[in-house]
């Protein structure tokens, strides 16, 4: 008998599903996995934060501080101590021995490090025009300590990196894509932290001065050069205009008074300009 091969009606090696559909399913699966991991990391990190003593924080902070060289600034620390006097006596902030460092970096930023260290960059101080604005910035960093955001961010960031490596390998396209998806969740969480710290700072500013004048002045100047909203979708900080709107809503809701601001002390201004 002679064998006559037949033409196959379909190729079993080729999927019937459109490639774009498969891509969407893949991306959807990665986003779902990222969400599950983020939620689990959130619960784990929140539990770990409540169990972490300040002594352990100090050790972590000393390691982190090496990445931000600067000198302790006593003028800034005195202003921080004045703010701390207005914090409730049962606040966890009193467990810290705060230090404030002034970095020569021209970045317009300030950061809270584990253990009670605050690094203020010279670039930010050069943008400050009143004592009230400076108090708002320092109070914002205290808000991060009150909520222990520095530990939560550290735990989530480390967990996201390890999760992406375990699931997809250390260096490949899937790992990179997963890391970006996971980081999207982390960024949104960071923006929520920033908003909560702004709210804490507003309340503390009102206790310090009995009004909240100057609470939005710094952000108003930053908004002029911030550009549009799109780059801030994946940024750790909200757009300055968004921060202003939220603060103005809080001010109206709490019926806080807008008073006159105090000029920044000339001695501190000169020390900044000398950097």
BAPALO-746951 format. One record per residue (C-alpha): residue number from 1; x, y, z. Coordinates in Angstrom, 2 decimals, padded with zeros to 5 digits. Each point is the difference from the previous one (the first is absolute). Layout:
<nodes>
pos,px,py,pz
NUM,X,Y,Z
...
</nodes>
This chain:
<nodes>
pos,px,py,pz
1,000.00,000.00,000.00
2,001.36,003.38,-000.97
3,000.05,002.70,002.73
4,-001.38,003.35,-001.06
5,000.62,002.84,002.50
6,-002.86,002.38,000.66
7,000.24,003.77,000.42
8,-000.86,000.96,003.58
9,-002.91,002.37,000.36
10,001.73,001.83,002.84
11,003.45,000.36,001.54
12,000.03,-001.33,003.56
13,003.13,002.02,000.70
14,-001.74,003.29,-000.60
15,-002.46,001.34,002.56
16,-003.50,000.88,-001.15
17,000.07,003.00,002.33
18,001.11,003.35,-001.36
19,003.49,000.99,001.24
20,-001.29,003.30,001.39
21,-002.61,-001.87,002.02
22,002.68,-002.25,001.45
23,002.10,003.06,000.86
24,-002.92,001.60,001.86
25,-000.59,-003.22,001.93
26,003.69,-000.15,000.89
27,000.05,003.62,001.18
28,-003.22,-000.53,001.93
29,001.49,-003.03,001.71
30,003.13,001.93,000.95
31,-002.07,002.86,001.42
32,-002.13,-002.46,001.99
33,003.10,-001.70,001.38
34,001.48,003.40,000.83
35,-003.15,000.99,001.85
36,-000.11,-003.20,002.04
37,003.68,000.31,000.89
38,-000.43,003.63,000.97
39,-002.94,-000.76,002.30
40,001.88,-002.84,001.67
41,003.08,002.19,000.37
42,-002.17,002.71,001.50
43,-001.37,-002.26,002.73
44,003.42,-001.50,000.71
45,001.77,003.37,000.07
46,-002.64,001.65,002.19
47,000.30,-002.86,002.49
48,003.81,000.18,-000.04
49,-000.02,003.78,000.50
50,-002.03,-000.30,003.20
51,002.57,-002.47,001.33
52,003.11,001.95,-000.99
53,001.53,001.98,002.90
54,001.58,003.42,-000.49
55,003.42,-001.51,000.86
56,-000.17,-002.14,-003.15
57,-001.09,003.06,-001.95
58,003.10,001.88,001.13
59,002.24,-002.73,-001.39
60,-001.81,000.12,-003.34
61,000.13,003.79,000.04
62,003.77,000.10,000.49
63,000.41,-002.20,-003.08
64,-002.38,002.14,-002.05
65,001.61,003.25,001.18
66,003.24,-001.01,-001.71
67,-001.75,000.55,-003.32
68,-000.81,003.63,000.90
69,003.14,001.75,001.23
70,-000.58,003.20,001.91
71,000.67,001.88,003.21
72,-002.29,000.22,003.01
73,-001.71,003.38,000.02
74,-000.85,001.28,003.48
75,-002.16,002.88,-001.27
76,-002.28,-002.44,-001.78
77,-000.03,-002.34,002.98
78,-001.11,002.81,002.31
79,-002.95,000.69,-002.29
80,-000.86,-003.69,000.02
81,000.13,-000.10,003.80
82,-002.44,002.92,000.18
83,-002.42,-001.99,-002.15
84,000.42,-003.08,002.19
85,-001.12,002.02,003.03
86,-003.39,000.30,-001.71
87,-000.37,-003.76,-000.52
88,-002.28,-001.90,002.41
89,001.84,-001.54,002.95
90,-001.02,-003.55,-000.94
91,001.34,000.29,-003.57
92,002.54,-002.57,-001.17
93,002.10,002.91,-001.28
94,001.35,000.47,003.53
95,001.73,-003.40,-000.28
96,002.42,001.43,-002.56
97,003.20,001.97,000.48
98,-000.31,002.17,-003.11
99,002.92,001.36,-001.96
100,-000.23,002.37,-002.96
101,002.68,-000.01,-002.70
102,000.55,002.63,-002.67
103,001.24,-001.44,-003.29
104,001.75,002.18,-002.57
105,-002.02,-001.62,-002.77
106,-002.03,002.38,-002.17
107,-002.95,-002.40,000.01
108,-003.26,001.58,001.09
109,-000.83,-002.71,002.50
110,000.15,-001.24,003.59
111,-000.09,-003.60,001.21
112,-000.76,-001.88,003.20
113,002.37,-002.88,000.75
114,-000.59,-002.84,002.48
115,001.03,000.72,003.57
116,-000.74,003.73,000.12
117,002.27,001.60,-002.59
118,-001.35,002.68,-002.33
119,002.04,001.15,-002.98
120,-000.89,003.42,-001.43
121,001.60,000.89,-003.32
122,001.42,003.49,-000.54
123,-001.98,000.28,-003.25
124,-003.25,-000.20,001.97
125,001.04,002.52,002.62
126,000.89,002.52,-002.69
127,-003.64,-000.14,-001.12
128,-001.37,000.68,003.49
129,-001.09,003.58,000.70
130,-001.52,-000.14,003.49
131,000.35,-001.72,003.36
132,-003.51,-001.37,-000.48
133,000.94,-001.72,-003.26
134,003.04,-001.55,001.66
135,-002.15,-001.19,002.91
136,-002.43,-001.58,-002.49
137,002.84,-001.92,-001.68
138,001.46,-001.23,003.31
139,-003.45,-000.89,001.31
140,-000.62,-001.99,-003.19
141,003.09,-002.11,000.71
142,-001.17,-000.50,003.58
143,-003.24,-001.27,-001.48
144,001.92,-002.74,-001.77
145,001.54,-001.04,003.32
146,-003.37,000.11,001.76
147,-001.38,-002.41,-002.63
148,003.34,-001.89,-000.26
149,-000.17,000.42,-003.77
150,003.77,-000.34,-000.37
151,-000.17,-003.57,001.30
152,-003.10,-000.88,-001.99
153,001.57,001.30,-003.21
154,003.25,-001.82,000.69
155,-001.79,-003.28,000.67
156,-002.23,000.23,-003.06
157,002.83,001.06,-002.29
158,002.19,-002.88,001.08
159,-002.88,-002.44,-000.22
160,-000.97,001.13,-003.51
161,003.55,-000.43,-001.26
162,000.35,-003.49,001.49
163,-003.46,-001.05,-001.24
164,000.78,001.01,-003.59
165,003.32,-001.85,000.08
166,-001.51,-003.19,001.47
167,-002.92,-000.07,-002.42
168,001.74,000.94,-003.23
169,003.73,-000.31,000.54
170,002.58,002.66,000.65
171,000.55,001.39,-003.48
172,-002.53,-000.47,-002.79
173,-002.78,001.89,-001.72
174,-002.77,-001.55,002.11
175,001.80,000.94,003.20
176,000.38,003.58,-001.19
177,-003.67,000.22,-000.97
178,-001.10,-001.51,003.31
179,002.21,002.37,001.95
180,-001.56,002.99,-001.76
181,-003.51,-001.31,000.68
182,000.83,-000.56,003.64
183,001.61,003.42,000.27
184,-003.21,001.61,-001.28
185,-001.80,-001.28,003.09
186,002.89,001.18,002.20
187,-000.08,003.50,-001.50
188,-003.70,000.43,000.63
189,000.54,-001.11,003.59
190,002.80,002.56,000.32
191,-002.27,002.79,-001.20
192,-002.54,-001.01,002.63
193,002.76,000.22,002.60
194,000.92,003.49,-001.18
195,-003.58,001.20,000.27
196,-000.31,-001.40,003.53
197,003.26,001.70,001.00
198,-001.28,003.30,-001.44
199,-003.14,-000.31,002.12
200,002.07,-000.72,003.12
201,002.22,003.01,-000.76
202,-002.98,002.30,-000.44
203,-001.36,-000.93,003.44
204,003.42,000.46,001.61
205,000.52,003.34,-001.74
206,-003.30,001.22,001.42
207,001.05,-001.05,003.50
208,003.34,001.78,-000.42
209,-001.27,003.35,-001.32
210,-003.76,-000.19,000.71
211,-000.53,000.46,-003.71
212,001.13,-001.73,-003.21
213,001.38,002.93,-001.97
214,002.82,-001.15,-002.28
215,-001.19,-003.59,-000.17
216,-000.46,000.08,-003.78
217,002.45,002.76,-000.99
218,002.91,-002.33,-000.78
219,-002.18,-002.30,-002.11
220,-001.44,002.99,-001.87
221,003.49,001.02,-001.14
222,000.84,-003.59,-000.93
223,-003.20,-000.27,-002.05
224,001.18,002.77,-002.32
225,002.84,-002.20,-001.31
226,-001.52,-003.44,000.58
227,-001.49,-000.33,-003.48
228,-003.03,-002.19,-000.77
229,-001.42,-002.87,002.05
230,001.14,-002.90,-002.20
231,003.57,-000.49,001.37
232,-001.44,-000.06,003.54
233,-002.16,-003.06,-000.73
234,003.04,-002.17,000.79
235,001.68,002.35,002.45
236,000.27,-000.56,003.73
237,-001.27,003.53,000.75
238,-003.33,001.43,-001.18
239,-000.01,002.95,-002.37
240,000.37,003.27,001.98
241,-003.40,001.20,-001.21
242,-001.62,-003.18,001.35
243,001.70,000.52,003.34
244,-001.22,003.59,000.16
245,-003.60,-001.02,-000.77
246,000.00,-002.67,002.71
247,001.52,002.36,002.55
248,-002.52,002.73,-000.83
249,-002.85,-002.48,000.49
250,001.41,-001.01,003.38
251,000.43,003.65,001.01
252,-003.61,000.74,-000.89
253,-001.28,-003.19,001.66
254,001.85,000.69,003.26
255,-000.68,003.75,-000.11
256,003.68,000.82,000.43
257,000.95,003.64,-000.11
258,002.44,001.39,-002.60
259,002.34,002.36,001.84
260,003.05,002.07,-000.85
261,003.24,-001.88,-000.56
262,003.33,000.77,001.65
263,003.05,000.80,-002.11
264,002.73,-002.62,000.03
265,002.66,000.86,002.58
266,002.88,001.86,-001.65
267,002.62,-002.15,001.75
268,-001.45,-003.16,-001.50
269,-000.37,001.66,-003.40
270,003.67,001.00,000.03
271,001.13,-003.50,001.00
272,-001.97,-001.44,-002.92
273,001.40,002.50,-002.51
274,003.49,-000.80,001.22
275,-000.32,-003.66,-001.00
</nodes>
